């Protein structure tokens, strides 16, 4: 397919979305339209380096607003959509699932309808070259035992309101491809980490609590396993899928970096001790505290990224060791970004402790 001239990125002010926008402006010739509702986790400063580019445009809009979507497609006439806008925090989905259904399911439906209506007005190469790339998560596949990996053929088995909402959006995208012929692509990724990560997720939360001398809460016994993917590697993978992927196909994106949650937290402690030791000389591992587990906490996620490697030639550049060191250093060097965030009363507070009632 010809390279897209204009790419509409939804959620481009979010953690992964902003990494995608930065990559597209830096390494492609495409014009990038960032559509974002600017919810609590958005970061305008994550896009400071691209805001002056003549190839960057911003549209503040909600993907549930059908009229706004129609106008944005008509005004910017994109050659491709990269759909990253989503509510994404499992713990928040436990306490408040409504926002996840509305944004991830209804919003994806509205975006698909707007994209389809626009695509059907195109002709020739523009119609043939159009792509709708939906970005999803490995959490739709459920939980693994000690062995095995998620592949593109793994059956869906979501366990949380968040993962169920993403599974639903995946199914909608596939249905619009099969029923209406919309040229869709899907990708499912493992846990991302890196710069500009809102500090409700494990890695930035542990970095900032570690620096503040606070308890480092580890769920359960810390044995839950995740496959970690540096966000800039993921951004490259998403561009690879969009520009080279086969319509109708899905691609799993993983980092080959399985770690228990406890191993992740211990690594962060050791790096903080190395780069910014406590005044009293005590190791930050002493701050680790085991707390009640998350309700329905999946035991293990692990992705087999062999397909995207074999077919599209993408592999991650960062190991967990190199990526986590870059990440810790970034947070140490960019207090001006995260300090206003953690001044919010609940920014570092735990959510998602709702439990099932017996009976």
Secondary structure, 3 states (H helix, E strand, C coil): CCCCCEEEEECCCCHHHHHHHHHHHHHCCCEEEEEECCCCCCCHHHHCCCCCCCCEEEEECCCCCHHHHHHHHHHHCCCEEEECCCCCCHHHHHHCHHHHHHHHHHHHHHHHHHHHHHHCCCCHHHHHHCEEEEEEEHHHHCCCCCCCCECCCCCCCCCCHHHHHHHHHHHHHHHHHHHHCCCEEEEEECEEECCCCCCCCHHHHHHHHHHCCCCEEEECCCCCEEEEEEHHHHHHHHHHHHHHCCCCCEEEECCCCEEEHHHHHHHHHHHHHHHCCCCCCCCHHHHEEEECCCCCCCCECCECCHHHHHHHCCCCCCCHHHHHHHHHHHHHHCHHHHHHHHCCCCCCCCCCCCCCCCC
